[in-house]
């Protein structure tokens, strides 16, 4: 989120946390921006860094993120159009977020019904 310009908002939230409260920070990667943010807001005496895997991991810059704001009644049609467009590329992979497990199951069934590989 830092690379998308959210650092000022994150800093504002962190500045409002009472100093007597425990703070945990999570990051999938550990670039210098995240390290600086952690050092700025974490007490150096109580700072623990747990790393699983390589510290040289970085976010994949080959991912295209599409965000469409639509009304509830438009979602199904919009998803179908996106799936149709993306299906032209056999190597394309799509990650869809839904609010509930039930909705995920419905989406999976519908996608399979129309011939898309879904899990």
N, CA, C and O atoms as CSV, one atom per row, in Angstrom:
chain,resi,resn,atom,element,x,y,z
A,1,UNK,N,N,0.817,-1.185,0.000
A,1,UNK,CA,C,0.000,0.000,0.000
A,1,UNK,C,C,0.864,1.254,0.000
A,1,UNK,O,O,0.439,2.318,-0.452
A,2,UNK,N,N,2.083,1.114,0.513
A,2,UNK,CA,C,2.960,2.282,0.514
A,2,UNK,C,C,3.281,2.714,-0.910
A,2,UNK,O,O,3.336,3.906,-1.212
A,3,UNK,N,N,3.495,1.722,-1.787
A,3,UNK,CA,C,3.846,2.058,-3.170
A,3,UNK,C,C,2.666,2.641,-3.944
A,3,UNK,O,O,2.842,3.155,-5.049
A,4,UNK,N,N,1.466,2.564,-3.372
A,4,UNK,CA,C,0.295,3.142,-4.023
A,4,UNK,C,C,-0.040,4.526,-3.461
A,4,UNK,O,O,-1.073,5.104,-3.800
A,5,UNK,N,N,0.838,5.054,-2.599
A,5,UNK,CA,C,0.645,6.404,-2.098
A,5,UNK,C,C,-0.123,6.521,-0.801
A,5,UNK,O,O,-0.575,7.612,-0.454
A,6,UNK,N,N,-0.287,5.415,-0.065
A,6,UNK,CA,C,-1.070,5.452,1.167
A,6,UNK,C,C,-0.228,5.758,2.411
A,6,UNK,O,O,-0.751,5.739,3.525
A,7,UNK,N,N,1.047,6.034,2.238
A,7,UNK,CA,C,1.903,6.258,3.414
A,7,UNK,C,C,1.398,7.388,4.309
A,7,UNK,O,O,1.388,7.209,5.527
A,8,UNK,N,N,0.978,8.542,3.779
A,8,UNK,CA,C,0.490,9.597,4.678
A,8,UNK,C,C,-0.697,9.144,5.537
A,8,UNK,O,O,-0.768,9.486,6.718
A,9,UNK,N,N,-1.615,8.390,4.965
A,9,UNK,CA,C,-2.771,7.912,5.719
A,9,UNK,C,C,-2.342,6.898,6.782
A,9,UNK,O,O,-2.854,6.914,7.901
A,10,UNK,N,N,-1.407,6.023,6.433
A,10,UNK,CA,C,-0.916,5.028,7.391
A,10,UNK,C,C,-0.216,5.730,8.547
A,10,UNK,O,O,-0.428,5.384,9.709
A,11,UNK,N,N,0.615,6.713,8.229
A,11,UNK,CA,C,1.314,7.475,9.276
A,11,UNK,C,C,0.315,8.194,10.193
A,11,UNK,O,O,0.503,8.232,11.409
A,12,UNK,N,N,-0.728,8.755,9.615
A,12,UNK,CA,C,-1.734,9.466,10.409
A,12,UNK,C,C,-2.411,8.513,11.392
A,12,UNK,O,O,-2.629,8.866,12.551
A,13,UNK,N,N,-2.738,7.326,10.937
A,13,UNK,CA,C,-3.362,6.322,11.808
A,13,UNK,C,C,-2.391,5.897,12.910
A,13,UNK,O,O,-2.771,5.813,14.078
A,14,UNK,N,N,-1.149,5.633,12.541
A,14,UNK,CA,C,-0.166,5.184,13.520
A,14,UNK,C,C,0.119,6.252,14.579
A,14,UNK,O,O,0.378,5.923,15.737
A,15,UNK,N,N,0.073,7.511,14.191
A,15,UNK,CA,C,0.324,8.596,15.140
A,15,UNK,C,C,-0.782,8.706,16.193
A,15,UNK,O,O,-0.572,9.298,17.252
A,16,UNK,N,N,-1.930,8.150,15.913
A,16,UNK,CA,C,-3.060,8.246,16.833
A,16,UNK,C,C,-3.128,7.085,17.827
A,16,UNK,O,O,-4.006,7.061,18.690
A,17,UNK,N,N,-2.221,6.138,17.713
A,17,UNK,CA,C,-2.217,4.991,18.624
A,17,UNK,C,C,-1.565,5.408,19.943
A,17,UNK,O,O,-0.482,5.992,19.955
A,18,UNK,N,N,-2.228,5.105,21.030
A,18,UNK,CA,C,-1.686,5.456,22.348
A,18,UNK,C,C,-0.344,4.761,22.559
A,18,UNK,O,O,-0.189,3.606,22.164
A,19,UNK,N,N,0.624,5.429,23.167
A,19,UNK,CA,C,1.956,4.845,23.339
A,19,UNK,C,C,1.993,3.647,24.276
A,19,UNK,O,O,2.943,2.866,24.223
A,20,UNK,N,N,0.988,3.477,25.132
A,20,UNK,CA,C,0.974,2.341,26.050
A,20,UNK,C,C,0.327,1.103,25.436
A,20,UNK,O,O,0.164,0.090,26.117
A,21,UNK,N,N,-0.043,1.171,24.163
A,21,UNK,CA,C,-0.682,0.045,23.490
A,21,UNK,C,C,0.346,-0.741,22.680
A,21,UNK,O,O,1.335,-0.190,22.197
A,22,UNK,N,N,0.092,-2.027,22.546
A,22,UNK,CA,C,0.957,-2.875,21.732
A,22,UNK,C,C,0.656,-2.618,20.262
A,22,UNK,O,O,-0.503,-2.455,19.881
A,23,UNK,N,N,1.689,-2.581,19.444
A,23,UNK,CA,C,1.502,-2.359,18.015
A,23,UNK,C,C,2.177,-3.498,17.243
A,23,UNK,O,O,3.322,-3.858,17.519
A,24,UNK,N,N,1.458,-4.047,16.287
A,24,UNK,CA,C,2.001,-5.067,15.395
A,24,UNK,C,C,1.908,-4.551,13.970
A,24,UNK,O,O,0.905,-3.953,13.579
A,25,UNK,N,N,2.945,-4.783,13.210
A,25,UNK,CA,C,2.940,-4.382,11.801
A,25,UNK,C,C,3.242,-5.620,10.966
A,25,UNK,O,O,4.126,-6.410,11.301
A,26,UNK,N,N,2.494,-5.779,9.871
A,26,UNK,CA,C,2.662,-6.929,8.988
A,26,UNK,C,C,2.953,-6.436,7.584
A,26,UNK,O,O,2.363,-5.460,7.120
A,27,UNK,N,N,3.861,-7.115,6.918
A,27,UNK,CA,C,4.149,-6.775,5.532
A,27,UNK,C,C,4.598,-8.039,4.804
A,27,UNK,O,O,5.378,-8.824,5.342
A,28,UNK,N,N,4.114,-8.233,3.603
A,28,UNK,CA,C,4.519,-9.389,2.810
A,28,UNK,C,C,5.946,-9.231,2.304
A,28,UNK,O,O,6.635,-10.218,2.048
A,29,UNK,N,N,6.378,-8.001,2.163
A,29,UNK,CA,C,7.750,-7.719,1.728
A,29,UNK,C,C,8.385,-6.759,2.732
A,29,UNK,O,O,7.691,-6.204,3.583
A,30,UNK,N,N,9.690,-6.563,2.638
A,30,UNK,CA,C,10.408,-5.752,3.615
A,30,UNK,C,C,11.295,-4.730,2.910
A,30,UNK,O,O,12.498,-4.671,3.162
A,31,UNK,N,N,10.699,-3.918,2.022
A,31,UNK,CA,C,11.506,-2.901,1.331
A,31,UNK,C,C,11.873,-1.770,2.290
A,31,UNK,O,O,11.363,-1.696,3.408
A,32,UNK,N,N,12.759,-0.898,1.838
A,32,UNK,CA,C,13.272,0.162,2.719
A,32,UNK,C,C,12.162,1.084,3.223
A,32,UNK,O,O,12.266,1.606,4.333
A,33,UNK,N,N,11.107,1.298,2.440
A,33,UNK,CA,C,10.005,2.156,2.879
A,33,UNK,C,C,9.264,1.555,4.077
A,33,UNK,O,O,8.884,2.270,5.004
A,34,UNK,N,N,9.066,0.244,4.047
A,34,UNK,CA,C,8.387,-0.435,5.147
A,34,UNK,C,C,9.293,-0.458,6.375
A,34,UNK,O,O,8.827,-0.249,7.495
A,35,UNK,N,N,10.595,-0.712,6.168
A,35,UNK,CA,C,11.554,-0.696,7.289
A,35,UNK,C,C,11.563,0.676,7.966
A,35,UNK,O,O,11.570,0.764,9.194
A,36,UNK,N,N,11.564,1.753,7.161
A,36,UNK,CA,C,11.583,3.108,7.714
A,36,UNK,C,C,10.310,3.372,8.525
A,36,UNK,O,O,10.371,3.923,9.624
A,37,UNK,N,N,9.172,2.979,7.980
A,37,UNK,CA,C,7.905,3.163,8.682
A,37,UNK,C,C,7.932,2.419,10.015
A,37,UNK,O,O,7.514,2.964,11.036
A,38,UNK,N,N,8.417,1.188,10.014
A,38,UNK,CA,C,8.498,0.403,11.247
A,38,UNK,C,C,9.432,1.068,12.249
A,38,UNK,O,O,9.101,1.168,13.430
A,39,UNK,N,N,10.581,1.517,11.797
A,39,UNK,CA,C,11.542,2.168,12.703
A,39,UNK,C,C,10.993,3.478,13.260
A,39,UNK,O,O,11.257,3.816,14.414
A,40,UNK,N,N,10.240,4.210,12.462
A,40,UNK,CA,C,9.673,5.486,12.911
A,40,UNK,C,C,8.636,5.305,14.018
A,40,UNK,O,O,8.499,6.166,14.886
A,41,UNK,N,N,7.905,4.186,13.990
A,41,UNK,CA,C,6.784,4.031,14.911
A,41,UNK,C,C,6.945,2.932,15.956
A,41,UNK,O,O,6.137,2.833,16.879
A,42,UNK,N,N,7.958,2.127,15.822
A,42,UNK,CA,C,8.160,1.053,16.791
A,42,UNK,C,C,9.300,1.426,17.729
A,42,UNK,O,O,10.323,1.952,17.290
A,43,UNK,N,N,9.128,1.155,19.013
A,43,UNK,CA,C,10.168,1.410,19.997
A,43,UNK,C,C,11.340,0.472,19.716
A,43,UNK,O,O,11.163,-0.745,19.677
A,44,UNK,N,N,12.521,1.026,19.522
A,44,UNK,CA,C,13.684,0.213,19.146
A,44,UNK,C,C,14.045,-0.815,20.219
A,44,UNK,O,O,14.664,-1.831,19.902
A,45,UNK,N,N,13.674,-0.578,21.482
A,45,UNK,CA,C,13.958,-1.545,22.542
A,45,UNK,C,C,13.036,-2.757,22.477
A,45,UNK,O,O,13.411,-3.850,22.900
A,46,UNK,N,N,11.831,-2.564,21.946
A,46,UNK,CA,C,10.849,-3.643,21.889
A,46,UNK,C,C,10.523,-4.038,20.456
A,46,UNK,O,O,9.440,-4.564,20.198
A,47,UNK,N,N,11.406,-3.805,19.550
A,47,UNK,CA,C,11.172,-4.035,18.132
A,47,UNK,C,C,11.663,-5.437,17.770
A,47,UNK,O,O,12.844,-5.748,17.922
A,48,UNK,N,N,10.751,-6.272,17.294
A,48,UNK,CA,C,11.122,-7.608,16.831
A,48,UNK,C,C,10.763,-7.722,15.366
A,48,UNK,O,O,9.677,-7.320,14.946
A,49,UNK,N,N,11.669,-8.265,14.603
A,49,UNK,CA,C,11.427,-8.459,13.180
A,49,UNK,C,C,11.495,-9.955,12.908
A,49,UNK,O,O,12.539,-10.579,13.101
A,50,UNK,N,N,10.398,-10.521,12.464
A,50,UNK,CA,C,10.328,-11.933,12.113
A,50,UNK,C,C,10.243,-12.027,10.607
A,50,UNK,O,O,9.363,-11.433,9.984
A,51,UNK,N,N,11.159,-12.774,10.026
A,51,UNK,CA,C,11.185,-12.910,8.574
A,51,UNK,C,C,11.076,-14.383,8.212
A,51,UNK,O,O,11.831,-15.213,8.719
A,52,UNK,N,N,10.143,-14.701,7.342
A,52,UNK,CA,C,9.995,-16.067,6.847
A,52,UNK,C,C,10.332,-16.030,5.370
A,52,UNK,O,O,9.667,-15.345,4.593
A,53,UNK,N,N,11.357,-16.758,4.982
A,53,UNK,CA,C,11.792,-16.732,3.583
A,53,UNK,C,C,12.877,-15.694,3.372
A,53,UNK,O,O,13.531,-15.258,4.319
A,54,UNK,N,N,13.058,-15.314,2.151
A,54,UNK,CA,C,14.125,-14.388,1.773
A,54,UNK,C,C,13.732,-12.942,2.046
A,54,UNK,O,O,12.575,-12.564,1.863
A,55,UNK,N,N,14.689,-12.138,2.483
A,55,UNK,CA,C,14.452,-10.704,2.661
A,55,UNK,C,C,14.506,-9.973,1.323
A,55,UNK,O,O,14.202,-8.783,1.251
A,56,UNK,N,N,14.886,-10.671,0.283
A,56,UNK,CA,C,15.000,-10.053,-1.038
A,56,UNK,C,C,13.708,-10.179,-1.847
A,56,UNK,O,O,13.681,-9.829,-3.027
A,57,UNK,N,N,12.634,-10.678,-1.218
A,57,UNK,CA,C,11.356,-10.778,-1.914
A,57,UNK,C,C,10.835,-9.393,-2.254
A,57,UNK,O,O,11.041,-8.438,-1.505
A,58,UNK,N,N,10.171,-9.295,-3.368
A,58,UNK,CA,C,9.577,-8.020,-3.782
A,58,UNK,C,C,8.219,-8.307,-4.406
A,58,UNK,O,O,7.955,-9.418,-4.865
A,59,UNK,N,N,7.375,-7.306,-4.417
A,59,UNK,CA,C,6.064,-7.456,-5.043
A,59,UNK,C,C,6.235,-7.662,-6.538
A,59,UNK,O,O,7.156,-7.113,-7.142
A,60,UNK,N,N,5.362,-8.441,-7.128
A,60,UNK,CA,C,5.396,-8.706,-8.564
A,60,UNK,C,C,4.837,-7.496,-9.315
A,60,UNK,O,O,3.672,-7.136,-9.148
A,61,UNK,N,N,5.665,-6.885,-10.130
A,61,UNK,CA,C,5.237,-5.695,-10.868
A,61,UNK,C,C,4.548,-6.032,-12.190
A,61,UNK,O,O,4.162,-5.136,-12.940
A,62,UNK,N,N,4.394,-7.338,-12.473
A,62,UNK,CA,C,3.721,-7.769,-13.697
A,62,UNK,C,C,2.240,-8.016,-13.484
A,62,UNK,O,O,1.569,-8.567,-14.357
A,63,UNK,N,N,1.731,-7.620,-12.348
A,63,UNK,CA,C,0.315,-7.824,-12.030
A,63,UNK,C,C,-0.451,-6.556,-12.382
A,63,UNK,O,O,-0.059,-5.449,-12.013
A,64,UNK,N,N,-1.540,-6.742,-13.096
A,64,UNK,CA,C,-2.419,-5.622,-13.413
A,64,UNK,C,C,-3.596,-5.672,-12.457
A,64,UNK,O,O,-4.272,-6.695,-12.348
A,65,UNK,N,N,-3.836,-4.592,-11.779
A,65,UNK,CA,C,-4.947,-4.525,-10.839
A,65,UNK,C,C,-6.034,-3.649,-11.438
A,65,UNK,O,O,-5.789,-2.506,-11.825
A,66,UNK,N,N,-7.238,-4.202,-11.507
A,66,UNK,CA,C,-8.367,-3.471,-12.071
A,66,UNK,C,C,-9.396,-3.268,-10.968
A,66,UNK,O,O,-9.840,-4.225,-10.334
A,67,UNK,N,N,-9.765,-2.032,-10.748
A,67,UNK,CA,C,-10.801,-1.732,-9.759
A,67,UNK,C,C,-11.915,-0.989,-10.479
A,67,UNK,O,O,-11.707,0.092,-11.029
A,68,UNK,N,N,-13.094,-1.583,-10.468
A,68,UNK,CA,C,-14.264,-0.962,-11.087
A,68,UNK,C,C,-15.305,-0.735,-10.000
A,68,UNK,O,O,-15.661,-1.659,-9.269
A,69,UNK,N,N,-15.781,0.468,-9.901
A,69,UNK,CA,C,-16.851,0.768,-8.948
A,69,UNK,C,C,-18.164,0.717,-9.719
A,69,UNK,O,O,-18.393,1.505,-10.637
A,70,UNK,N,N,-19.020,-0.225,-9.330
A,70,UNK,CA,C,-20.298,-0.411,-10.015
A,70,UNK,C,C,-21.394,-0.624,-8.971
A,70,UNK,O,O,-21.108,-0.903,-7.807
A,71,UNK,N,N,-22.621,-0.492,-9.390
A,71,UNK,CA,C,-23.763,-0.778,-8.529
A,71,UNK,C,C,-23.882,-2.296,-8.368
A,71,UNK,O,O,-23.381,-3.050,-9.202
A,72,UNK,N,N,-24.540,-2.740,-7.301
A,72,UNK,CA,C,-24.685,-4.175,-7.045
A,72,UNK,C,C,-25.284,-4.913,-8.250
A,72,UNK,O,O,-24.828,-6.001,-8.603
A,73,UNK,N,N,-26.286,-4.330,-8.865
A,73,UNK,CA,C,-26.967,-5.001,-9.969
A,73,UNK,C,C,-26.096,-5.089,-11.228
A,73,UNK,O,O,-26.434,-5.828,-12.153
A,74,UNK,N,N,-24.982,-4.350,-11.278
A,74,UNK,CA,C,-24.088,-4.356,-12.441
A,74,UNK,C,C,-22.922,-5.340,-12.294
A,74,UNK,O,O,-22.231,-5.635,-13.269
A,75,UNK,N,N,-22.710,-5.836,-11.098
A,75,UNK,CA,C,-21.512,-6.632,-10.818
A,75,UNK,C,C,-21.408,-7.889,-11.675
A,75,UNK,O,O,-20.354,-8.170,-12.247
A,76,UNK,N,N,-22.487,-8.633,-11.761
A,76,UNK,CA,C,-22.480,-9.900,-12.506
A,76,UNK,C,C,-22.109,-9.670,-13.977
A,76,UNK,O,O,-21.269,-10.385,-14.523
A,77,UNK,N,N,-22.732,-8.678,-14.614
A,77,UNK,CA,C,-22.429,-8.371,-16.022
A,77,UNK,C,C,-20.988,-7.912,-16.184
A,77,UNK,O,O,-20.315,-8.317,-17.132
A,78,UNK,N,N,-20.506,-7.076,-15.278
A,78,UNK,CA,C,-19.140,-6.574,-15.352
A,78,UNK,C,C,-18.151,-7.718,-15.220
A,78,UNK,O,O,-17.171,-7.778,-15.963
A,79,UNK,N,N,-18.394,-8.623,-14.289
A,79,UNK,CA,C,-17.521,-9.781,-14.113
A,79,UNK,C,C,-17.509,-10.642,-15.369
A,79,UNK,O,O,-16.446,-11.076,-15.813
A,80,UNK,N,N,-18.679,-10.891,-15.940
A,80,UNK,CA,C,-18.746,-11.701,-17.164
A,80,UNK,C,C,-17.955,-11.068,-18.304
A,80,UNK,O,O,-17.261,-11.766,-19.043
A,81,UNK,N,N,-18.058,-9.741,-18.451
A,81,UNK,CA,C,-17.297,-9.046,-19.501
A,81,UNK,C,C,-15.793,-9.145,-19.264
A,81,UNK,O,O,-15.028,-9.376,-20.200
A,82,UNK,N,N,-15.373,-8.973,-18.020
A,82,UNK,CA,C,-13.944,-9.089,-17.700
A,82,UNK,C,C,-13.435,-10.503,-17.955
A,82,UNK,O,O,-12.353,-10.686,-18.512
A,83,UNK,N,N,-14.212,-11.498,-17.548
A,83,UNK,CA,C,-13.805,-12.888,-17.778
A,83,UNK,C,C,-13.684,-13.178,-19.268
A,83,UNK,O,O,-12.757,-13.861,-19.706
A,84,UNK,N,N,-14.616,-12.659,-20.030
A,84,UNK,CA,C,-14.576,-12.846,-21.482
A,84,UNK,C,C,-13.319,-12.217,-22.076
A,84,UNK,O,O,-12.644,-12.833,-22.902
A,85,UNK,N,N,-13.004,-10.994,-21.657
A,85,UNK,CA,C,-11.799,-10.316,-22.149
A,85,UNK,C,C,-10.531,-11.066,-21.748
A,85,UNK,O,O,-9.627,-11.248,-22.563
A,86,UNK,N,N,-10.470,-11.499,-20.487
A,86,UNK,CA,C,-9.266,-12.149,-19.971
A,86,UNK,C,C,-9.091,-13.565,-20.526
A,86,UNK,O,O,-7.968,-14.066,-20.570
A,87,UNK,N,N,-10.155,-14.207,-20.940
A,87,UNK,CA,C,-10.053,-15.585,-21.402
A,87,UNK,C,C,-9.289,-15.701,-22.718
A,87,UNK,O,O,-8.884,-16.801,-23.095
A,88,UNK,N,N,-9.087,-14.607,-23.415
A,88,UNK,CA,C,-8.308,-14.627,-24.648
A,88,UNK,C,C,-6.850,-14.974,-24.365
A,88,UNK,O,O,-6.163,-15.516,-25.231
A,89,UNK,N,N,-6.374,-14.667,-23.163
A,89,UNK,CA,C,-5.002,-14.964,-22.760
A,89,UNK,C,C,-5.018,-16.221,-21.899
A,89,UNK,O,O,-5.457,-16.176,-20.750
A,90,UNK,N,N,-4.545,-17.340,-22.439
A,90,UNK,CA,C,-4.589,-18.612,-21.708
A,90,UNK,C,C,-3.736,-18.617,-20.445
A,90,UNK,O,O,-3.973,-19.421,-19.543
A,91,UNK,N,N,-2.742,-17.724,-20.370
A,91,UNK,CA,C,-1.884,-17.697,-19.190
A,91,UNK,C,C,-2.411,-16.749,-18.116
A,91,UNK,O,O,-1.842,-16.676,-17.027
A,92,UNK,N,N,-3.485,-16.024,-18.408
A,92,UNK,CA,C,-4.025,-15.047,-17.455
A,92,UNK,C,C,-4.654,-15.744,-16.258
A,92,UNK,O,O,-5.295,-16.788,-16.383
A,93,UNK,N,N,-4.451,-15.140,-15.102
A,93,UNK,CA,C,-5.065,-15.637,-13.879
A,93,UNK,C,C,-5.794,-14.465,-13.242
A,93,UNK,O,O,-5.330,-13.326,-13.297
A,94,UNK,N,N,-6.935,-14.754,-12.638
A,94,UNK,CA,C,-7.772,-13.714,-12.058
A,94,UNK,C,C,-8.050,-14.067,-10.608
A,94,UNK,O,O,-8.360,-15.215,-10.288
A,95,UNK,N,N,-7.939,-13.085,-9.740
A,95,UNK,CA,C,-8.264,-13.248,-8.334
A,95,UNK,C,C,-9.473,-12.367,-8.050
A,95,UNK,O,O,-9.427,-11.153,-8.248
A,96,UNK,N,N,-10.551,-12.985,-7.585
A,96,UNK,CA,C,-11.801,-12.269,-7.325
A,96,UNK,C,C,-12.095,-12.342,-5.837
A,96,UNK,O,O,-12.049,-13.418,-5.242
A,97,UNK,N,N,-12.397,-11.199,-5.234
A,97,UNK,CA,C,-12.742,-11.148,-3.817
A,97,UNK,C,C,-14.257,-11.041,-3.680
A,97,UNK,O,O,-14.920,-10.330,-4.436
A,98,UNK,N,N,-14.785,-11.765,-2.698
A,98,UNK,CA,C,-16.213,-11.702,-2.405
A,98,UNK,C,C,-16.385,-11.564,-0.902
A,98,UNK,O,O,-15.476,-11.871,-0.130
A,99,UNK,N,N,-17.555,-11.102,-0.496
A,99,UNK,CA,C,-17.782,-10.815,0.923
A,99,UNK,C,C,-17.953,-12.071,1.770
A,99,UNK,O,O,-17.561,-12.086,2.937
A,100,UNK,N,N,-18.537,-13.131,1.194
A,100,UNK,CA,C,-18.808,-14.330,1.987
A,100,UNK,C,C,-18.372,-15.581,1.235
A,100,UNK,O,O,-18.184,-15.563,0.018
A,101,UNK,N,N,-18.213,-16.677,1.995
A,101,UNK,CA,C,-17.889,-17.977,1.405
A,101,UNK,C,C,-19.027,-18.423,0.490
A,101,UNK,O,O,-18.792,-18.994,-0.575
A,102,UNK,N,N,-20.248,-18.160,0.911
A,102,UNK,CA,C,-21.414,-18.521,0.103
A,102,UNK,C,C,-21.346,-17.841,-1.268
A,102,UNK,O,O,-21.613,-18.469,-2.293
A,103,UNK,N,N,-20.988,-16.560,-1.276
A,103,UNK,CA,C,-20.889,-15.826,-2.551
A,103,UNK,C,C,-19.742,-16.376,-3.400
A,103,UNK,O,O,-19.860,-16.457,-4.623
A,104,UNK,N,N,-18.638,-16.753,-2.760
A,104,UNK,CA,C,-17.521,-17.370,-3.496
A,104,UNK,C,C,-17.980,-18.662,-4.174
A,104,UNK,O,O,-17.649,-18.920,-5.331
A,105,UNK,N,N,-18.739,-19.461,-3.443
A,105,UNK,CA,C,-19.255,-20.708,-4.008
A,105,UNK,C,C,-20.187,-20.441,-5.191
A,105,UNK,O,O,-20.118,-21.132,-6.207
A,106,UNK,N,N,-21.060,-19.435,-5.059
A,106,UNK,CA,C,-21.966,-19.069,-6.160
A,106,UNK,C,C,-21.171,-18.633,-7.392
A,106,UNK,O,O,-21.459,-19.064,-8.508
A,107,UNK,N,N,-20.176,-17.780,-7.183
A,107,UNK,CA,C,-19.352,-17.311,-8.307
A,107,UNK,C,C,-18.627,-18.472,-8.979
A,107,UNK,O,O,-18.554,-18.550,-10.206
A,108,UNK,N,N,-18.093,-19.370,-8.157
A,108,UNK,CA,C,-17.381,-20.534,-8.706
A,108,UNK,C,C,-18.315,-21.390,-9.557
A,108,UNK,O,O,-17.955,-21.785,-10.666
A,109,UNK,N,N,-19.522,-21.680,-9.041
A,109,UNK,CA,C,-20.488,-22.475,-9.807
A,109,UNK,C,C,-20.847,-21.797,-11.130
A,109,UNK,O,O,-20.873,-22.442,-12.178
A,110,UNK,N,N,-21.123,-20.489,-11.074
A,110,UNK,CA,C,-21.484,-19.762,-12.296
A,110,UNK,C,C,-20.347,-19.747,-13.302
A,110,UNK,O,O,-20.569,-19.924,-14.500
A,111,UNK,N,N,-19.140,-19.538,-12.823
A,111,UNK,CA,C,-17.999,-19.497,-13.737
A,111,UNK,C,C,-17.790,-20.863,-14.394
A,111,UNK,O,O,-17.528,-20.942,-15.595
A,112,UNK,N,N,-17.904,-21.926,-13.616
A,112,UNK,CA,C,-17.760,-23.272,-14.181
A,112,UNK,C,C,-18.878,-23.560,-15.180
A,112,UNK,O,O,-18.646,-24.201,-16.205
A,113,UNK,N,N,-20.084,-23.090,-14.884
A,113,UNK,CA,C,-21.229,-23.295,-15.780
A,113,UNK,C,C,-20.955,-22.692,-17.150
A,113,UNK,O,O,-21.395,-23.226,-18.168
A,114,UNK,N,N,-20.222,-21.568,-17.176
A,114,UNK,CA,C,-19.914,-20.902,-18.446
A,114,UNK,C,C,-18.559,-21.331,-19.017
A,114,UNK,O,O,-18.051,-20.711,-19.951
A,115,UNK,N,N,-17.980,-22.392,-18.453
A,115,UNK,CA,C,-16.774,-22.985,-19.044
A,115,UNK,C,C,-15.455,-22.425,-18.558
A,115,UNK,O,O,-14.412,-22.750,-19.125
A,116,UNK,N,N,-15.464,-21.595,-17.529
A,116,UNK,CA,C,-14.216,-21.070,-16.980
A,116,UNK,C,C,-13.694,-22.016,-15.900
A,116,UNK,O,O,-14.465,-22.584,-15.126
A,117,UNK,N,N,-12.379,-22.173,-15.864
A,117,UNK,CA,C,-11.777,-22.971,-14.791
A,117,UNK,C,C,-11.795,-22.111,-13.536
A,117,UNK,O,O,-11.209,-21.029,-13.505
A,118,UNK,N,N,-12.451,-22.586,-12.529
A,118,UNK,CA,C,-12.565,-21.823,-11.286
A,118,UNK,C,C,-12.404,-22.742,-10.107
A,118,UNK,O,O,-12.806,-23.904,-10.149
A,119,UNK,N,N,-11.809,-22.215,-9.047
A,119,UNK,CA,C,-11.719,-23.002,-7.810
A,119,UNK,C,C,-11.947,-22.131,-6.614
A,119,UNK,O,O,-11.910,-22.614,-5.482
